[in-house]
Amino acid sequence: MKITVNGNPADIQAATLPEVLRELGYGDAKVATAVNESFVPAAARAGVTLASGDRLEIVAPRQGG
């Protein structure tokens, strides 16, 4: 299905948010996620299913200053 990830088009096979994160190479990394501009806590990700056209934002913490 086609979704938008961090503003870029992506074609993914997975359907649930945890599966999508693994498919995109995030694995079990500590990241913040939002689907269609709604924050999704890590504990709630398993219950989120993406659909074609959805917008996914993934933010990873960085060190430095």
SULWOUR-V398175 format. One record per residue. N is the residue number from 1. PHI is phi in degrees with one decimal (999 if undefined). PSI is psi in whole degrees, -180 to 180 (999 if undefined). Layout:
BEGIN
[[N	PHI	PSI] [N	PHI	PSI]]
END
This chain:
BEGIN
[[1	999	157] [2	-101.0	124] [3	-131.6	176] [4	-112.8	127] [5	-118.1	116] [6	51.4	40] [7	85.9	-1] [8	-115.0	140] [9	-65.8	142] [10	-143.0	144] [11	-110.5	114] [12	-120.2	158] [13	-100.5	-32] [14	-69.1	161] [15	-116.1	-40] [16	-88.6	157] [17	-58.9	-46] [18	-61.0	-38] [19	-65.9	-40] [20	-63.4	-44] [21	-60.3	-42] [22	-64.6	-44] [23	-60.5	-36] [24	-83.0	0] [25	92.9	11] [26	-86.6	-20] [27	51.0	-125] [28	-104.7	24] [29	-60.8	150] [30	-78.4	105] [31	-135.2	159] [32	-101.3	143] [33	-130.9	148] [34	-140.1	138] [35	-118.5	123] [36	52.0	44] [37	70.0	14] [38	-112.7	122] [39	-58.6	137] [40	-120.1	109] [41	-62.3	151] [42	-54.1	-40] [43	-66.8	-20] [44	-101.8	-3] [45	-61.0	-37] [46	-59.5	-27] [47	-91.5	6] [48	-103.0	120] [49	-108.8	131] [50	-89.3	154] [51	-127.2	158] [52	-53.9	134] [53	94.8	-10] [54	-65.0	157] [55	-115.0	121] [56	-113.7	129] [57	-113.7	132] [58	-125.5	124] [59	-122.4	124] [60	-108.0	139] [61	-67.1	149] [62	-126.6	150] [63	-98.3	152] [64	125.5	-174] [65	-167.3	999]]
END
